[in-house]
Amino acid sequence: MRITASAVSLNVADVAKSSAFLTRHFGFTEQQAAAGFASLTREDAGMNVVFLQCGLATLPADQREEHASGLILAFVVDDLEGELARLEAEGVPITMPLTTEEWGERAFQVRDPNGVIVQLVDWNG
């Protein structure tokens, strides 16, 4: 097997709101979009983020109503404090303050309008 690309797909109630949040605050661009679907990319992200409308008929029946919960969309960044200050200045509520774990991970979290957790991380280990 040879993997040529990676993506994470998240079911949300409002695709446009999640797409706009990652575009506005995290520099993603919509690569493709249609009713109930958006695929976002960033050259440096290493994967696409795909938003799918909850209830989308093309999904298997047992997945249609599953919301992207219990999942953290994490991005390792090189200026964690700078990103925290930027997001606060943009009015994005910080839902988990900057925290340092004993294993060296530092992180903070925000949530998009659909409740998807976005975590920015760096490592001091």
Secondary structure as GFF3:
##gff-version 3
##sequence-region A 1 125
A	DSSP	beta_strand	7	12	.	.	.	ID=ss1
A	DSSP	alpha_helix	15	26	.	.	.	ID=ss2
A	DSSP	beta_strand	29	34	.	.	.	ID=ss3
A	DSSP	beta_strand	37	41	.	.	.	ID=ss4
A	DSSP	beta_strand	48	53	.	.	.	ID=ss5
A	DSSP	beta_strand	72	76	.	.	.	ID=ss6
A	DSSP	alpha_helix	80	89	.	.	.	ID=ss7
A	DSSP	beta_strand	94	100	.	.	.	ID=ss8
A	DSSP	beta_strand	105	111	.	.	.	ID=ss9
A	DSSP	beta_strand	117	123	.	.	.	ID=ss10
###
